[in-house]
Amino acid sequence: MTENQEKNVKIFSFYAEKGGVGKTTLCITLASKFSQMGKRVLIYDCDAQRSLTSWIFGDEIQRKFGGHITNFINQNVFPRTLYDQMIDPTCNKTATAIKVRNHNLFIVPGSHDTNKLDGKISFDETLSNGGYGLTNVNNVTGKPYNCIMSTAKAYEADYVFLDLSSYAGVLNRCLIMTSNYLIIPTTPDFFSYEMFKNMEKILKNWDTDIEKMRESTRRGLCPLPEKKMKFLGYILSRYIPLMKGEILNGIACDSLRAKEEIWVNQINQQAKELTTKLSELNLARISFFKNISDELHLPVHLLTTEDFKLYSCLIGGENKAPQNNEMYRVEEFSVIFDEIAKTIELVTEEDNRVSI
């Protein structure tokens, strides 16, 4: 891949140490929104749990084909995952990306062996840094990045979205620190606040590690990129959009909102420790939207009246049209994700202008 091609491809890491924050749902929803806007988006499922793969292709297919999800679109092939790329001795093997829903959206399915890569990278880096003269292992730190960029080139991607596990291991270090941008999904609670406190230390340590290895990887087949990762911001989900005087589960919303706002403010203060270059760190506040979206394996902004009818049947109800407020919520979510996408696009365009 040429230098200009590398500059044009933008890699976004979606990462949170805390589970249950809607990371995978946000990743696929934003990817779908960008594909509607005309961007070619490549999604990598980098989590051994393969939640993204299951979300897109369905639980039944996941169970049937096990470790490798077969490209079931009338092709008798097994996709090459990030794991398969990493165990290949070269750096130029592309992964197999499956087209999803429209011609602009592709996914590289996950592998249950992905978590083995932490051990492989750690072992090879130990040999390299230990002075054993095994210079070929200098390739391993930059290999995840080069594998992803090779696939991005093959599929002519504008954006690459990485759905990462919650583990703060060396694979995620390599993926995050060689991305262009980091987006952290979170929720307004104490555990998310603790996550941000920990992230400051983790990212500083990872940056130190990568800088130490950057020079040595320049001599290998898979050099680390020269660019620095930028923290783009966080997306707050499960935010309760209650009005004054409302009651939820017997609790007056005034006290619920006050409690949430305390954690929102604390999280924002911790997020500021990760960057000094952004005036607005909170990309969006989104209420809970996962149930119907996850059940039907559709991004929330694509839901239609017929989807709501299907969902009501799946949960044992009647085949009935959605209430007006339900379709209003779909439109509301579509507007929110439009705004997030436009914000991200503006930042990436500005960065492109600065780098030229």
VEXDREN-2710 file (C-alpha; in Angstrom, 1 decimal):
% VEXDREN-2710
k/r/px/py/pz
1/MET/0.0/0.0/0.0
2/THR/1.3/3.4/-1.0
3/GLU/1.8/6.2/1.5
4/ASN/-1.1/8.2/0.0
5/GLN/-3.4/5.1/0.3
6/GLU/-2.4/4.7/3.9
7/LYS/-3.3/8.3/4.6
8/ASN/-6.7/8.0/3.0
9/VAL/-7.7/4.9/5.0
10/LYS/-8.9/5.7/8.5
11/ILE/-8.9/3.0/11.2
12/PHE/-11.3/3.4/14.2
13/SER/-10.9/1.2/17.3
14/PHE/-14.0/0.6/19.4
15/TYR/-12.8/-0.4/22.8
16/ALA/-14.0/-0.5/26.4
17/GLU/-12.6/-2.5/29.4
18/LYS/-16.2/-2.6/30.8
19/GLY/-18.7/-5.0/29.2
20/GLY/-22.3/-4.3/28.5
21/VAL/-21.8/-0.7/27.2
22/GLY/-23.1/-1.4/23.7
23/LYS/-19.7/-1.4/22.0
24/THR/-20.6/-3.9/19.2
25/THR/-24.0/-2.5/18.6
26/LEU/-22.5/1.0/18.3
27/CYS/-19.7/-0.2/16.0
28/ILE/-22.1/-1.9/13.5
29/THR/-24.6/0.9/13.7
30/LEU/-22.1/3.6/12.9
31/ALA/-20.5/1.4/10.1
32/SER/-24.0/1.0/8.6
33/LYS/-24.6/4.8/8.8
34/PHE/-21.3/5.6/7.1
35/SER/-22.0/3.0/4.3
36/GLN/-25.3/4.8/3.7
37/MET/-23.3/8.0/3.3
38/GLY/-21.3/6.5/0.5
39/LYS/-18.2/5.4/2.5
40/ARG/-16.8/1.9/1.9
41/VAL/-16.5/0.5/5.4
42/LEU/-14.6/-2.7/6.4
43/ILE/-15.3/-4.1/9.9
44/TYR/-13.0/-6.5/11.7
45/ASP/-14.3/-8.7/14.4
46/CYS/-11.2/-8.8/16.7
47/ASP/-12.9/-10.4/19.7
48/ALA/-12.7/-14.1/20.4
49/GLN/-16.4/-13.9/21.6
50/ARG/-17.3/-13.0/18.0
51/SER/-20.3/-10.9/19.1
52/LEU/-20.2/-8.8/16.0
53/THR/-20.0/-11.9/13.7
54/SER/-23.0/-13.4/15.5
55/TRP/-24.9/-10.1/15.4
56/ILE/-24.6/-9.8/11.7
57/PHE/-24.9/-13.4/10.6
58/GLY/-27.2/-14.8/13.3
59/ASP/-26.8/-17.1/16.2
60/GLU/-27.9/-20.2/14.2
61/ILE/-25.1/-19.8/11.7
62/GLN/-22.6/-19.1/14.5
63/ARG/-23.6/-22.4/16.2
64/LYS/-23.6/-24.4/13.0
65/PHE/-20.2/-23.5/11.8
66/GLY/-18.3/-23.0/15.1
67/GLY/-14.8/-21.5/15.0
68/HIS/-14.9/-20.3/11.4
69/ILE/-18.0/-18.7/10.1
70/THR/-18.5/-20.0/6.6
71/ASN/-19.2/-17.5/3.9
72/PHE/-22.7/-18.9/3.4
73/ILE/-23.6/-16.7/0.5
74/ASN/-23.5/-19.6/-2.0
75/GLN/-19.8/-20.0/-1.6
76/ASN/-18.1/-23.0/-0.3
77/VAL/-15.1/-21.2/1.3
78/PHE/-13.9/-20.5/4.8
79/PRO/-13.1/-16.9/5.4
80/ARG/-9.5/-15.9/6.4
81/THR/-9.8/-14.1/9.7
82/LEU/-7.3/-11.8/11.5
83/TYR/-6.0/-14.9/13.3
84/ASP/-5.3/-16.6/10.0
85/GLN/-3.5/-13.5/8.7
86/MET/-1.4/-13.3/11.9
87/ILE/-0.2/-16.9/11.8
88/ASP/0.8/-16.7/8.1
89/PRO/4.6/-16.1/7.8
90/THR/4.0/-13.1/5.4
91/CYS/2.5/-9.7/6.0
92/ASN/0.6/-9.4/2.8
93/LYS/-2.2/-12.0/3.1
94/THR/-5.6/-10.4/3.0
95/ALA/-8.5/-11.5/5.1
96/THR/-11.8/-12.6/3.6
97/ALA/-14.4/-9.9/4.0
98/ILE/-18.1/-10.7/3.4
99/LYS/-20.4/-8.2/1.9
100/VAL/-23.2/-7.2/4.2
101/ARG/-26.6/-5.7/3.1
102/ASN/-25.2/-3.2/0.6
103/HIS/-22.1/-2.8/-1.6
104/ASN/-20.4/-0.5/0.8
105/LEU/-20.2/-2.6/4.0
106/PHE/-17.9/-5.6/4.6
107/ILE/-17.1/-7.7/7.6
108/VAL/-14.1/-9.9/8.4
109/PRO/-15.6/-12.5/10.7
110/GLY/-14.0/-13.3/14.1
111/SER/-12.2/-16.4/15.2
112/HIS/-12.4/-18.2/18.5
113/ASP/-8.6/-18.5/18.3
114/THR/-8.1/-14.7/18.4
115/ASN/-7.1/-14.7/22.1
116/LYS/-4.2/-16.9/21.3
117/LEU/-2.5/-14.0/19.5
118/ASP/-1.7/-12.3/22.8
119/GLY/0.6/-15.1/23.7
120/LYS/2.2/-15.2/20.3
121/ILE/2.9/-11.5/20.2
122/SER/4.2/-11.5/23.8
123/PHE/6.5/-14.4/23.1
124/ASP/7.9/-13.0/19.9
125/GLU/8.5/-9.6/21.4
126/THR/10.3/-11.2/24.4
127/LEU/12.6/-13.0/22.0
128/SER/13.2/-9.8/20.0
129/ASN/13.8/-7.5/23.0
130/GLY/15.8/-10.0/24.9
131/GLY/18.8/-9.7/22.5
132/TYR/18.5/-13.2/21.0
133/GLY/19.3/-12.0/17.6
134/LEU/15.9/-13.1/16.2
135/THR/15.3/-9.9/14.2
136/ASN/12.5/-11.5/12.2
137/VAL/10.2/-11.3/15.2
138/ASN/10.5/-7.5/15.0
139/ASN/7.7/-7.9/12.4
140/VAL/5.1/-9.1/14.9
141/THR/4.2/-5.8/16.7
142/GLY/3.4/-4.1/13.4
143/LYS/1.8/-7.2/11.8
144/PRO/-1.8/-6.6/12.9
145/TYR/-1.7/-3.1/11.4
146/ASN/-0.2/-4.3/8.1
147/CYS/-2.6/-7.2/7.8
148/ILE/-5.6/-4.9/8.3
149/MET/-4.2/-2.3/5.8
150/SER/-3.6/-5.1/3.2
151/THR/-7.3/-6.1/3.5
152/ALA/-8.4/-2.4/3.4
153/LYS/-6.5/-2.0/0.2
154/ALA/-8.0/-5.1/-1.4
155/TYR/-11.5/-4.0/-0.6
156/GLU/-10.9/-0.3/-1.3
157/ALA/-12.1/0.7/2.2
158/ASP/-12.4/4.3/3.3
159/TYR/-12.9/3.4/6.9
160/VAL/-11.9/0.4/8.9
161/PHE/-13.8/-0.3/12.2
162/LEU/-12.2/-2.6/14.7
163/ASP/-14.6/-4.3/17.3
164/LEU/-12.2/-5.2/20.1
165/SER/-12.4/-7.4/23.1
166/SER/-12.4/-5.8/26.6
167/TYR/-9.0/-7.3/27.5
168/ALA/-6.1/-4.9/27.9
169/GLY/-3.7/-7.3/26.2
170/VAL/-0.9/-6.9/23.7
171/LEU/-3.1/-7.6/20.7
172/ASN/-5.4/-4.7/21.6
173/ARG/-2.3/-2.6/22.3
174/CYS/-1.1/-3.2/18.8
175/LEU/-4.5/-2.6/17.2
176/ILE/-5.4/0.5/19.2
177/MET/-2.0/2.3/19.1
178/THR/-1.8/1.8/15.3
179/SER/-5.3/3.0/14.7
180/ASN/-6.1/6.6/13.6
181/TYR/-8.8/7.0/16.2
182/LEU/-10.1/5.5/19.5
183/ILE/-13.8/5.6/20.4
184/ILE/-14.8/4.5/23.9
185/PRO/-18.4/3.5/24.4
186/THR/-19.5/3.9/28.0
187/THR/-22.4/4.2/30.5
188/PRO/-23.1/6.8/33.2
189/ASP/-22.0/4.8/36.3
190/PHE/-19.1/4.3/38.7
191/PHE/-17.6/1.4/36.8
192/SER/-17.2/3.4/33.6
193/TYR/-15.6/6.2/35.6
194/GLU/-13.1/3.6/37.0
195/MET/-12.5/2.4/33.4
196/PHE/-11.5/5.8/32.3
197/LYS/-9.1/6.3/35.2
198/ASN/-7.5/3.0/34.2
199/MET/-7.4/3.9/30.5
200/GLU/-5.1/6.9/31.1
201/LYS/-2.4/4.6/32.6
202/ILE/-2.9/1.9/30.0
203/LEU/-2.6/4.2/27.0
204/LYS/0.5/5.9/28.4
205/ASN/2.2/2.5/28.9
206/TRP/1.1/1.3/25.5
207/ASP/2.4/4.5/23.8
208/THR/5.8/4.0/25.6
209/ASP/5.9/0.4/24.4
210/ILE/5.1/1.2/20.8
211/GLU/7.6/4.1/20.6
212/LYS/10.4/1.7/21.8
213/MET/9.6/-0.7/19.0
214/ARG/8.9/1.7/16.2
215/GLU/12.6/2.0/15.2
216/SER/13.3/-1.7/15.2
217/THR/10.2/-2.6/13.1
218/ARG/11.3/-0.2/10.4
219/ARG/13.9/-2.9/9.4
220/GLY/11.2/-5.6/9.2
221/LEU/8.6/-6.7/6.8
222/CYS/5.8/-5.2/8.9
223/PRO/6.8/-1.7/10.1
224/LEU/4.7/0.2/12.5
225/PRO/3.1/3.3/11.1
226/GLU/4.6/6.7/11.9
227/LYS/1.2/8.2/12.8
228/LYS/-0.1/8.6/16.4
229/MET/-3.4/7.4/17.6
230/LYS/-5.9/10.1/18.6
231/PHE/-8.6/9.7/21.2
232/LEU/-11.7/10.8/19.3
233/GLY/-14.2/10.8/22.3
234/TYR/-16.7/8.6/24.0
235/ILE/-20.3/7.7/23.3
236/LEU/-22.6/7.6/26.3
237/SER/-25.2/4.8/26.1
238/ARG/-28.0/3.7/28.3
239/TYR/-28.6/7.4/29.2
240/ILE/-32.2/7.8/30.6
241/PRO/-34.0/10.6/28.8
242/LEU/-36.5/11.4/31.5
243/MET/-38.4/14.6/31.9
244/LYS/-39.0/16.5/35.2
245/GLY/-41.7/14.8/37.2
246/GLU/-41.5/11.4/35.6
247/ILE/-41.2/8.2/37.6
248/LEU/-39.1/5.1/36.7
249/ASN/-39.3/1.9/38.8
250/GLY/-40.8/3.9/41.6
251/ILE/-38.0/6.5/41.7
252/ALA/-38.5/10.1/40.9
253/CYS/-36.5/10.9/37.7
254/ASP/-35.0/14.0/39.4
255/SER/-32.9/11.8/41.6
256/LEU/-32.0/9.4/38.8
257/ARG/-30.9/12.3/36.5
258/ALA/-28.9/13.9/39.3
259/LYS/-27.1/10.6/39.9
260/GLU/-26.4/10.1/36.2
261/GLU/-25.2/13.6/35.8
262/ILE/-22.7/13.2/38.6
263/TRP/-21.1/10.2/36.8
264/VAL/-21.3/11.9/33.4
265/ASN/-19.3/14.9/34.8
266/GLN/-16.8/12.5/36.5
267/ILE/-16.3/10.5/33.3
268/ASN/-15.9/13.7/31.2
269/GLN/-13.2/14.9/33.6
270/GLN/-11.3/11.6/33.3
271/ALA/-11.7/11.7/29.5
272/LYS/-9.9/15.0/29.4
273/GLU/-6.8/13.3/30.8
274/LEU/-6.7/11.3/27.5
275/THR/-6.5/14.3/25.3
276/THR/-6.1/18.1/25.4
277/LYS/-7.0/18.7/21.7
278/LEU/-10.8/18.2/21.8
279/SER/-13.4/20.8/23.0
280/GLU/-16.2/18.2/23.0
281/LEU/-15.3/14.7/24.2
282/ASN/-18.9/13.3/24.5
283/LEU/-19.8/12.4/20.9
284/ALA/-23.4/11.6/21.9
285/ARG/-25.8/10.5/24.7
286/ILE/-27.9/7.6/23.6
287/SER/-30.8/5.9/25.5
288/PHE/-31.2/2.2/25.6
289/PHE/-32.0/0.9/22.1
290/LYS/-30.5/-2.6/21.9
291/ASN/-33.4/-5.1/22.4
292/ILE/-35.2/-4.9/19.0
293/SER/-32.1/-4.0/17.1
294/ASP/-30.2/-7.0/18.5
295/GLU/-33.1/-9.4/18.0
296/LEU/-33.5/-8.6/14.4
297/HIS/-29.8/-8.0/13.6
298/LEU/-30.5/-4.6/12.2
299/PRO/-29.0/-1.2/13.0
300/VAL/-31.6/0.8/14.8
301/HIS/-31.8/3.5/12.2
302/LEU/-32.8/1.0/9.5
303/LEU/-35.8/-0.4/11.5
304/THR/-39.2/-0.2/9.7
305/THR/-42.8/-0.7/10.6
306/GLU/-42.6/-4.2/9.3
307/ASP/-39.6/-4.9/11.5
308/PHE/-41.6/-3.9/14.6
309/LYS/-44.4/-6.2/13.5
310/LEU/-41.9/-9.1/13.2
311/TYR/-40.4/-8.3/16.6
312/SER/-43.8/-8.3/18.3
313/CYS/-44.4/-11.8/16.8
314/LEU/-40.9/-13.1/17.9
315/ILE/-41.6/-12.1/21.6
316/GLY/-45.0/-13.9/21.5
317/GLY/-47.2/-10.9/20.8
318/GLU/-49.6/-10.0/18.0
319/ASN/-48.5/-9.0/14.6
320/LYS/-49.2/-5.3/15.2
321/ALA/-47.9/-2.0/13.9
322/PRO/-45.5/0.0/16.2
323/GLN/-46.8/2.8/18.3
324/ASN/-46.2/6.3/17.1
325/ASN/-43.6/6.9/19.8
326/GLU/-41.6/3.8/18.7
327/MET/-41.2/5.0/15.2
328/TYR/-40.4/8.4/16.6
329/ARG/-37.6/6.9/18.6
330/VAL/-36.2/5.2/15.4
331/GLU/-36.1/8.6/13.7
332/GLU/-34.5/10.1/16.8
333/PHE/-31.7/7.5/16.8
334/SER/-31.2/8.1/13.1
335/VAL/-30.7/11.8/13.7
336/ILE/-28.3/11.0/16.6
337/PHE/-26.1/8.7/14.5
338/ASP/-26.2/11.2/11.6
339/GLU/-24.7/13.8/14.0
340/ILE/-22.1/11.4/15.3
341/ALA/-21.1/10.4/11.7
342/LYS/-20.9/14.1/10.6
343/THR/-18.7/14.9/13.6
344/ILE/-16.3/12.0/12.9
345/GLU/-16.2/13.0/9.2
346/LEU/-15.3/16.6/10.0
347/VAL/-12.5/15.5/12.3
348/THR/-11.0/13.1/9.7
349/GLU/-11.3/15.7/7.0
350/GLU/-9.5/18.2/9.2
351/ASP/-6.8/15.7/10.0
352/ASN/-6.3/15.0/6.3
353/ARG/-5.9/18.8/5.6
354/VAL/-3.3/19.1/8.4
355/SER/-1.3/16.1/7.2
356/ILE/-1.1/17.3/3.6
END
